[in-house]
């Protein structure tokens, strides 16, 4: 069984991608996951719920 860690994941999301000019927002999420891949997926899910679409980019900033 893999050990859970806390990850801080930064995401860039384009708000209202159908409108010009594109407004890019950067935000971070703290998630509990067993791997960087899982942490990025969880952050993408949270971003989707908050902004109604998936992030443009994701990056793991820190973990414990």
HTML snippet that shows the backbone in 3Dmol.js (N, CA, C, O; Angstrom):
<script src="https://3Dmol.org/build/3Dmol-min.js"></script>
<div id="view" style="width:600px;height:400px;position:relative"></div>
<script>
const pdb = `
ATOM      1  N   UNK A   1       0.841  -1.181   0.000  1.00  0.00           N
ATOM      2  CA  UNK A   1       0.000   0.000   0.000  1.00  0.00           C
ATOM      3  C   UNK A   1       0.883   1.241   0.000  1.00  0.00           C
ATOM      4  O   UNK A   1       1.845   1.321   0.764  1.00  0.00           O
ATOM      5  N   UNK A   2       0.563   2.200  -0.847  1.00  0.00           N
ATOM      6  CA  UNK A   2       1.335   3.422  -0.961  1.00  0.00           C
ATOM      7  C   UNK A   2       0.979   4.392   0.159  1.00  0.00           C
ATOM      8  O   UNK A   2      -0.140   4.406   0.672  1.00  0.00           O
ATOM      9  N   UNK A   3       1.956   5.188   0.510  1.00  0.00           N
ATOM     10  CA  UNK A   3       1.776   6.165   1.580  1.00  0.00           C
ATOM     11  C   UNK A   3       1.180   7.458   1.021  1.00  0.00           C
ATOM     12  O   UNK A   3       1.610   7.948  -0.024  1.00  0.00           O
ATOM     13  N   UNK A   4       0.187   8.006   1.727  1.00  0.00           N
ATOM     14  CA  UNK A   4      -0.405   9.276   1.324  1.00  0.00           C
ATOM     15  C   UNK A   4       0.508  10.426   1.729  1.00  0.00           C
ATOM     16  O   UNK A   4       1.081  10.425   2.818  1.00  0.00           O
ATOM     17  N   UNK A   5       0.636  11.399   0.847  1.00  0.00           N
ATOM     18  CA  UNK A   5       1.408  12.602   1.106  1.00  0.00           C
ATOM     19  C   UNK A   5       0.536  13.808   0.762  1.00  0.00           C
ATOM     20  O   UNK A   5      -0.412  13.705  -0.017  1.00  0.00           O
ATOM     21  N   UNK A   6       0.874  14.944   1.354  1.00  0.00           N
ATOM     22  CA  UNK A   6       0.215  16.200   1.000  1.00  0.00           C
ATOM     23  C   UNK A   6       1.022  16.846  -0.122  1.00  0.00           C
ATOM     24  O   UNK A   6       2.239  16.994  -0.016  1.00  0.00           O
ATOM     25  N   UNK A   7       0.347  17.221  -1.179  1.00  0.00           N
ATOM     26  CA  UNK A   7       0.965  17.878  -2.327  1.00  0.00           C
ATOM     27  C   UNK A   7       0.345  19.253  -2.517  1.00  0.00           C
ATOM     28  O   UNK A   7      -0.860  19.435  -2.348  1.00  0.00           O
ATOM     29  N   UNK A   8       1.177  20.206  -2.867  1.00  0.00           N
ATOM     30  CA  UNK A   8       0.687  21.507  -3.290  1.00  0.00           C
ATOM     31  C   UNK A   8       0.857  21.551  -4.806  1.00  0.00           C
ATOM     32  O   UNK A   8       1.966  21.420  -5.325  1.00  0.00           O
ATOM     33  N   UNK A   9      -0.249  21.735  -5.496  1.00  0.00           N
ATOM     34  CA  UNK A   9      -0.246  21.697  -6.958  1.00  0.00           C
ATOM     35  C   UNK A   9      -0.711  23.055  -7.484  1.00  0.00           C
ATOM     36  O   UNK A   9      -1.777  23.545  -7.112  1.00  0.00           O
ATOM     37  N   UNK A  10       0.099  23.651  -8.348  1.00  0.00           N
ATOM     38  CA  UNK A  10      -0.275  24.906  -8.991  1.00  0.00           C
ATOM     39  C   UNK A  10      -0.922  24.621 -10.327  1.00  0.00           C
ATOM     40  O   UNK A  10      -0.472  23.746 -11.065  1.00  0.00           O
ATOM     41  N   UNK A  11      -1.978  25.355 -10.644  1.00  0.00           N
ATOM     42  CA  UNK A  11      -2.660  25.190 -11.925  1.00  0.00           C
ATOM     43  C   UNK A  11      -2.871  26.545 -12.586  1.00  0.00           C
ATOM     44  O   UNK A  11      -3.110  27.550 -11.916  1.00  0.00           O
ATOM     45  N   UNK A  12      -2.780  26.553 -13.898  1.00  0.00           N
ATOM     46  CA  UNK A  12      -3.157  27.712 -14.699  1.00  0.00           C
ATOM     47  C   UNK A  12      -4.446  27.351 -15.414  1.00  0.00           C
ATOM     48  O   UNK A  12      -4.559  26.278 -16.006  1.00  0.00           O
ATOM     49  N   UNK A  13      -5.402  28.239 -15.357  1.00  0.00           N
ATOM     50  CA  UNK A  13      -6.677  27.984 -16.014  1.00  0.00           C
ATOM     51  C   UNK A  13      -7.054  29.219 -16.821  1.00  0.00           C
ATOM     52  O   UNK A  13      -6.881  30.350 -16.367  1.00  0.00           O
ATOM     53  N   UNK A  14      -7.572  28.987 -18.020  1.00  0.00           N
ATOM     54  CA  UNK A  14      -8.044  30.084 -18.861  1.00  0.00           C
ATOM     55  C   UNK A  14      -9.517  30.285 -18.531  1.00  0.00           C
ATOM     56  O   UNK A  14     -10.347  29.422 -18.818  1.00  0.00           O
ATOM     57  N   UNK A  15      -9.838  31.426 -17.927  1.00  0.00           N
ATOM     58  CA  UNK A  15     -11.222  31.722 -17.594  1.00  0.00           C
ATOM     59  C   UNK A  15     -11.980  32.104 -18.859  1.00  0.00           C
ATOM     60  O   UNK A  15     -11.475  32.858 -19.691  1.00  0.00           O
ATOM     61  N   UNK A  16     -13.182  31.585 -18.998  1.00  0.00           N
ATOM     62  CA  UNK A  16     -14.029  31.866 -20.162  1.00  0.00           C
ATOM     63  C   UNK A  16     -13.259  31.741 -21.465  1.00  0.00           C
ATOM     64  O   UNK A  16     -13.084  32.738 -22.166  1.00  0.00           O
ATOM     65  N   UNK A  17     -12.790  30.542 -21.811  1.00  0.00           N
ATOM     66  CA  UNK A  17     -11.943  30.379 -23.001  1.00  0.00           C
ATOM     67  C   UNK A  17     -12.627  30.789 -24.309  1.00  0.00           C
ATOM     68  O   UNK A  17     -11.949  30.978 -25.318  1.00  0.00           O
ATOM     69  N   UNK A  18     -13.951  30.930 -24.308  1.00  0.00           N
ATOM     70  CA  UNK A  18     -14.641  31.324 -25.538  1.00  0.00           C
ATOM     71  C   UNK A  18     -14.633  32.834 -25.746  1.00  0.00           C
ATOM     72  O   UNK A  18     -15.031  33.315 -26.807  1.00  0.00           O
ATOM     73  N   UNK A  19     -14.182  33.585 -24.742  1.00  0.00           N
ATOM     74  CA  UNK A  19     -14.154  35.048 -24.847  1.00  0.00           C
ATOM     75  C   UNK A  19     -12.726  35.535 -25.068  1.00  0.00           C
ATOM     76  O   UNK A  19     -11.770  34.916 -24.600  1.00  0.00           O
ATOM     77  N   UNK A  20     -12.593  36.628 -25.772  1.00  0.00           N
ATOM     78  CA  UNK A  20     -11.297  37.264 -25.981  1.00  0.00           C
ATOM     79  C   UNK A  20     -11.247  38.539 -25.161  1.00  0.00           C
ATOM     80  O   UNK A  20     -12.309  39.141 -25.000  1.00  0.00           O
ATOM     81  N   UNK A  21     -10.172  39.003 -24.645  1.00  0.00           N
ATOM     82  CA  UNK A  21      -8.911  38.276 -24.545  1.00  0.00           C
ATOM     83  C   UNK A  21      -8.980  37.238 -23.429  1.00  0.00           C
ATOM     84  O   UNK A  21      -9.763  37.365 -22.487  1.00  0.00           O
ATOM     85  N   UNK A  22      -8.155  36.225 -23.553  1.00  0.00           N
ATOM     86  CA  UNK A  22      -8.128  35.168 -22.550  1.00  0.00           C
ATOM     87  C   UNK A  22      -7.561  35.697 -21.238  1.00  0.00           C
ATOM     88  O   UNK A  22      -6.520  36.353 -21.226  1.00  0.00           O
ATOM     89  N   UNK A  23      -8.236  35.415 -20.151  1.00  0.00           N
ATOM     90  CA  UNK A  23      -7.732  35.772 -18.832  1.00  0.00           C
ATOM     91  C   UNK A  23      -7.205  34.496 -18.195  1.00  0.00           C
ATOM     92  O   UNK A  23      -7.966  33.561 -17.942  1.00  0.00           O
ATOM     93  N   UNK A  24      -5.896  34.456 -17.933  1.00  0.00           N
ATOM     94  CA  UNK A  24      -5.269  33.283 -17.331  1.00  0.00           C
ATOM     95  C   UNK A  24      -5.138  33.520 -15.826  1.00  0.00           C
ATOM     96  O   UNK A  24      -4.585  34.528 -15.387  1.00  0.00           O
ATOM     97  N   UNK A  25      -5.651  32.581 -15.057  1.00  0.00           N
ATOM     98  CA  UNK A  25      -5.581  32.659 -13.597  1.00  0.00           C
ATOM     99  C   UNK A  25      -4.692  31.535 -13.089  1.00  0.00           C
ATOM    100  O   UNK A  25      -4.775  30.402 -13.562  1.00  0.00           O
ATOM    101  N   UNK A  26      -3.840  31.858 -12.119  1.00  0.00           N
ATOM    102  CA  UNK A  26      -2.985  30.861 -11.475  1.00  0.00           C
ATOM    103  C   UNK A  26      -3.484  30.681 -10.046  1.00  0.00           C
ATOM    104  O   UNK A  26      -3.670  31.658  -9.321  1.00  0.00           O
ATOM    105  N   UNK A  27      -3.696  29.448  -9.648  1.00  0.00           N
ATOM    106  CA  UNK A  27      -4.124  29.152  -8.288  1.00  0.00           C
ATOM    107  C   UNK A  27      -3.470  27.863  -7.825  1.00  0.00           C
ATOM    108  O   UNK A  27      -2.940  27.108  -8.640  1.00  0.00           O
ATOM    109  N   UNK A  28      -3.504  27.604  -6.526  1.00  0.00           N
ATOM    110  CA  UNK A  28      -2.912  26.372  -5.996  1.00  0.00           C
ATOM    111  C   UNK A  28      -3.952  25.599  -5.202  1.00  0.00           C
ATOM    112  O   UNK A  28      -4.893  26.168  -4.649  1.00  0.00           O
ATOM    113  N   UNK A  29      -3.757  24.298  -5.161  1.00  0.00           N
ATOM    114  CA  UNK A  29      -4.604  23.402  -4.381  1.00  0.00           C
ATOM    115  C   UNK A  29      -3.701  22.503  -3.550  1.00  0.00           C
ATOM    116  O   UNK A  29      -2.638  22.083  -4.009  1.00  0.00           O
ATOM    117  N   UNK A  30      -4.125  22.212  -2.336  1.00  0.00           N
ATOM    118  CA  UNK A  30      -3.437  21.217  -1.510  1.00  0.00           C
ATOM    119  C   UNK A  30      -4.283  19.958  -1.524  1.00  0.00           C
ATOM    120  O   UNK A  30      -5.461  19.980  -1.168  1.00  0.00           O
ATOM    121  N   UNK A  31      -3.666  18.857  -1.942  1.00  0.00           N
ATOM    122  CA  UNK A  31      -4.385  17.588  -2.057  1.00  0.00           C
ATOM    123  C   UNK A  31      -3.579  16.474  -1.394  1.00  0.00           C
ATOM    124  O   UNK A  31      -2.356  16.558  -1.275  1.00  0.00           O
ATOM    125  N   UNK A  32      -4.277  15.448  -0.971  1.00  0.00           N
ATOM    126  CA  UNK A  32      -3.641  14.267  -0.396  1.00  0.00           C
ATOM    127  C   UNK A  32      -3.656  13.182  -1.459  1.00  0.00           C
ATOM    128  O   UNK A  32      -4.710  12.860  -2.006  1.00  0.00           O
ATOM    129  N   UNK A  33      -2.486  12.614  -1.754  1.00  0.00           N
ATOM    130  CA  UNK A  33      -2.384  11.635  -2.833  1.00  0.00           C
ATOM    131  C   UNK A  33      -1.211  10.697  -2.584  1.00  0.00           C
ATOM    132  O   UNK A  33      -0.376  10.941  -1.712  1.00  0.00           O
ATOM    133  N   UNK A  34      -1.163   9.620  -3.363  1.00  0.00           N
ATOM    134  CA  UNK A  34      -0.077   8.639  -3.240  1.00  0.00           C
ATOM    135  C   UNK A  34       1.041   8.878  -4.251  1.00  0.00           C
ATOM    136  O   UNK A  34       2.111   8.279  -4.147  1.00  0.00           O
ATOM    137  N   UNK A  35       0.792   9.762  -5.240  1.00  0.00           N
ATOM    138  CA  UNK A  35       1.805  10.041  -6.263  1.00  0.00           C
ATOM    139  C   UNK A  35       1.579  11.435  -6.842  1.00  0.00           C
ATOM    140  O   UNK A  35       0.523  12.039  -6.652  1.00  0.00           O
ATOM    141  N   UNK A  36       2.595  11.932  -7.553  1.00  0.00           N
ATOM    142  CA  UNK A  36       2.452  13.229  -8.217  1.00  0.00           C
ATOM    143  C   UNK A  36       1.349  13.174  -9.266  1.00  0.00           C
ATOM    144  O   UNK A  36       0.589  14.130  -9.420  1.00  0.00           O
ATOM    145  N   UNK A  37       1.258  12.070  -9.983  1.00  0.00           N
ATOM    146  CA  UNK A  37       0.224  11.915 -11.003  1.00  0.00           C
ATOM    147  C   UNK A  37      -1.166  12.036 -10.392  1.00  0.00           C
ATOM    148  O   UNK A  37      -2.020  12.758 -10.905  1.00  0.00           O
ATOM    149  N   UNK A  38      -1.385  11.320  -9.289  1.00  0.00           N
ATOM    150  CA  UNK A  38      -2.682  11.373  -8.619  1.00  0.00           C
ATOM    151  C   UNK A  38      -2.961  12.781  -8.079  1.00  0.00           C
ATOM    152  O   UNK A  38      -4.097  13.253  -8.141  1.00  0.00           O
ATOM    153  N   UNK A  39      -1.940  13.448  -7.555  1.00  0.00           N
ATOM    154  CA  UNK A  39      -2.102  14.806  -7.036  1.00  0.00           C
ATOM    155  C   UNK A  39      -2.524  15.754  -8.154  1.00  0.00           C
ATOM    156  O   UNK A  39      -3.405  16.591  -7.958  1.00  0.00           O
ATOM    157  N   UNK A  40      -1.906  15.631  -9.315  1.00  0.00           N
ATOM    158  CA  UNK A  40      -2.265  16.483 -10.447  1.00  0.00           C
ATOM    159  C   UNK A  40      -3.692  16.207 -10.907  1.00  0.00           C
ATOM    160  O   UNK A  40      -4.414  17.136 -11.269  1.00  0.00           O
ATOM    161  N   UNK A  41      -4.104  14.947 -10.896  1.00  0.00           N
ATOM    162  CA  UNK A  41      -5.477  14.598 -11.271  1.00  0.00           C
ATOM    163  C   UNK A  41      -6.481  15.215 -10.296  1.00  0.00           C
ATOM    164  O   UNK A  41      -7.495  15.775 -10.713  1.00  0.00           O
ATOM    165  N   UNK A  42      -6.196  15.109  -9.000  1.00  0.00           N
ATOM    166  CA  UNK A  42      -7.100  15.667  -7.995  1.00  0.00           C
ATOM    167  C   UNK A  42      -7.184  17.183  -8.116  1.00  0.00           C
ATOM    168  O   UNK A  42      -8.268  17.753  -7.986  1.00  0.00           O
ATOM    169  N   UNK A  43      -6.056  17.843  -8.364  1.00  0.00           N
ATOM    170  CA  UNK A  43      -6.063  19.288  -8.547  1.00  0.00           C
ATOM    171  C   UNK A  43      -6.858  19.668  -9.809  1.00  0.00           C
ATOM    172  O   UNK A  43      -7.569  20.673  -9.815  1.00  0.00           O
ATOM    173  N   UNK A  44      -6.736  18.875 -10.858  1.00  0.00           N
ATOM    174  CA  UNK A  44      -7.507  19.126 -12.077  1.00  0.00           C
ATOM    175  C   UNK A  44      -9.002  19.014 -11.807  1.00  0.00           C
ATOM    176  O   UNK A  44      -9.789  19.817 -12.308  1.00  0.00           O
ATOM    177  N   UNK A  45      -9.391  18.020 -11.017  1.00  0.00           N
ATOM    178  CA  UNK A  45     -10.802  17.848 -10.654  1.00  0.00           C
ATOM    179  C   UNK A  45     -11.315  19.053  -9.868  1.00  0.00           C
ATOM    180  O   UNK A  45     -12.409  19.554 -10.128  1.00  0.00           O
ATOM    181  N   UNK A  46     -10.511  19.517  -8.902  1.00  0.00           N
ATOM    182  CA  UNK A  46     -10.909  20.683  -8.110  1.00  0.00           C
ATOM    183  C   UNK A  46     -11.027  21.928  -8.987  1.00  0.00           C
ATOM    184  O   UNK A  46     -11.945  22.731  -8.817  1.00  0.00           O
ATOM    185  N   UNK A  47     -10.102  22.079  -9.913  1.00  0.00           N
ATOM    186  CA  UNK A  47     -10.139  23.201 -10.841  1.00  0.00           C
ATOM    187  C   UNK A  47     -11.405  23.138 -11.701  1.00  0.00           C
ATOM    188  O   UNK A  47     -12.060  24.156 -11.929  1.00  0.00           O
ATOM    189  N   UNK A  48     -11.738  21.950 -12.168  1.00  0.00           N
ATOM    190  CA  UNK A  48     -12.946  21.771 -12.972  1.00  0.00           C
ATOM    191  C   UNK A  48     -14.201  22.171 -12.222  1.00  0.00           C
ATOM    192  O   UNK A  48     -15.108  22.775 -12.793  1.00  0.00           O
ATOM    193  N   UNK A  49     -14.252  21.833 -10.941  1.00  0.00           N
ATOM    194  CA  UNK A  49     -15.413  22.203 -10.130  1.00  0.00           C
ATOM    195  C   UNK A  49     -15.470  23.711  -9.903  1.00  0.00           C
ATOM    196  O   UNK A  49     -16.550  24.303  -9.908  1.00  0.00           O
ATOM    197  N   UNK A  50     -14.307  24.331  -9.705  1.00  0.00           N
ATOM    198  CA  UNK A  50     -14.270  25.765  -9.418  1.00  0.00           C
ATOM    199  C   UNK A  50     -14.486  26.629 -10.662  1.00  0.00           C
ATOM    200  O   UNK A  50     -15.209  27.624 -10.608  1.00  0.00           O
ATOM    201  N   UNK A  51     -13.857  26.251 -11.788  1.00  0.00           N
ATOM    202  CA  UNK A  51     -13.879  27.089 -12.989  1.00  0.00           C
ATOM    203  C   UNK A  51     -14.729  26.511 -14.130  1.00  0.00           C
ATOM    204  O   UNK A  51     -14.863  27.138 -15.181  1.00  0.00           O
ATOM    205  N   UNK A  52     -15.294  25.337 -13.927  1.00  0.00           N
ATOM    206  CA  UNK A  52     -16.159  24.669 -14.907  1.00  0.00           C
ATOM    207  C   UNK A  52     -15.430  24.149 -16.144  1.00  0.00           C
ATOM    208  O   UNK A  52     -16.074  23.814 -17.138  1.00  0.00           O
ATOM    209  N   UNK A  53     -14.104  24.076 -16.101  1.00  0.00           N
ATOM    210  CA  UNK A  53     -13.330  23.400 -17.144  1.00  0.00           C
ATOM    211  C   UNK A  53     -11.934  23.086 -16.607  1.00  0.00           C
ATOM    212  O   UNK A  53     -11.508  23.631 -15.589  1.00  0.00           O
ATOM    213  N   UNK A  54     -11.238  22.205 -17.304  1.00  0.00           N
ATOM    214  CA  UNK A  54      -9.940  21.716 -16.838  1.00  0.00           C
ATOM    215  C   UNK A  54      -8.851  22.778 -16.969  1.00  0.00           C
ATOM    216  O   UNK A  54      -8.971  23.710 -17.764  1.00  0.00           O
ATOM    217  N   UNK A  55      -7.785  22.627 -16.178  1.00  0.00           N
ATOM    218  CA  UNK A  55      -6.700  23.602 -16.239  1.00  0.00           C
ATOM    219  C   UNK A  55      -5.905  23.504 -17.538  1.00  0.00           C
ATOM    220  O   UNK A  55      -5.893  22.477 -18.216  1.00  0.00           O
ATOM    221  N   UNK A  56      -5.249  24.603 -17.852  1.00  0.00           N
ATOM    222  CA  UNK A  56      -4.354  24.665 -19.010  1.00  0.00           C
ATOM    223  C   UNK A  56      -3.041  23.940 -18.686  1.00  0.00           C
ATOM    224  O   UNK A  56      -2.522  23.186 -19.509  1.00  0.00           O
ATOM    225  N   UNK A  57      -2.511  24.175 -17.481  1.00  0.00           N
ATOM    226  CA  UNK A  57      -1.305  23.480 -17.030  1.00  0.00           C
ATOM    227  C   UNK A  57      -1.436  23.128 -15.548  1.00  0.00           C
ATOM    228  O   UNK A  57      -2.211  23.743 -14.815  1.00  0.00           O
ATOM    229  N   UNK A  58      -0.665  22.126 -15.123  1.00  0.00           N
ATOM    230  CA  UNK A  58      -0.568  21.767 -13.710  1.00  0.00           C
ATOM    231  C   UNK A  58       0.899  21.511 -13.392  1.00  0.00           C
ATOM    232  O   UNK A  58       1.656  21.039 -14.241  1.00  0.00           O
ATOM    233  N   UNK A  59       1.295  21.828 -12.155  1.00  0.00           N
ATOM    234  CA  UNK A  59       2.653  21.540 -11.716  1.00  0.00           C
ATOM    235  C   UNK A  59       2.652  21.270 -10.221  1.00  0.00           C
ATOM    236  O   UNK A  59       1.969  21.955  -9.459  1.00  0.00           O
ATOM    237  N   UNK A  60       3.411  20.281  -9.808  1.00  0.00           N
ATOM    238  CA  UNK A  60       3.582  20.002  -8.377  1.00  0.00           C
ATOM    239  C   UNK A  60       4.621  20.972  -7.841  1.00  0.00           C
ATOM    240  O   UNK A  60       5.756  21.014  -8.317  1.00  0.00           O
ATOM    241  N   UNK A  61       4.218  21.754  -6.842  1.00  0.00           N
ATOM    242  CA  UNK A  61       5.095  22.771  -6.269  1.00  0.00           C
ATOM    243  C   UNK A  61       5.863  22.214  -5.081  1.00  0.00           C
ATOM    244  O   UNK A  61       7.064  22.453  -4.951  1.00  0.00           O
ATOM    245  N   UNK A  62       5.180  21.475  -4.214  1.00  0.00           N
ATOM    246  CA  UNK A  62       5.785  20.989  -2.977  1.00  0.00           C
ATOM    247  C   UNK A  62       5.037  19.763  -2.504  1.00  0.00           C
ATOM    248  O   UNK A  62       3.898  19.531  -2.910  1.00  0.00           O
ATOM    249  N   UNK A  63       5.669  18.972  -1.646  1.00  0.00           N
ATOM    250  CA  UNK A  63       5.024  17.799  -1.057  1.00  0.00           C
ATOM    251  C   UNK A  63       5.645  17.519   0.291  1.00  0.00           C
ATOM    252  O   UNK A  63       6.776  17.917   0.572  1.00  0.00           O
ATOM    253  N   UNK A  64       4.884  16.825   1.122  1.00  0.00           N
ATOM    254  CA  UNK A  64       5.344  16.409   2.455  1.00  0.00           C
ATOM    255  C   UNK A  64       5.151  14.922   2.622  1.00  0.00           C
ATOM    256  O   UNK A  64       5.475  14.372   3.675  1.00  0.00           O
TER     257      UNK A  64
END
`;
const viewer = $3Dmol.createViewer("view");
viewer.addModel(pdb, "pdb");
viewer.setStyle({}, {cartoon: {color: "spectrum"}});
viewer.zoomTo();
viewer.render();
</script>
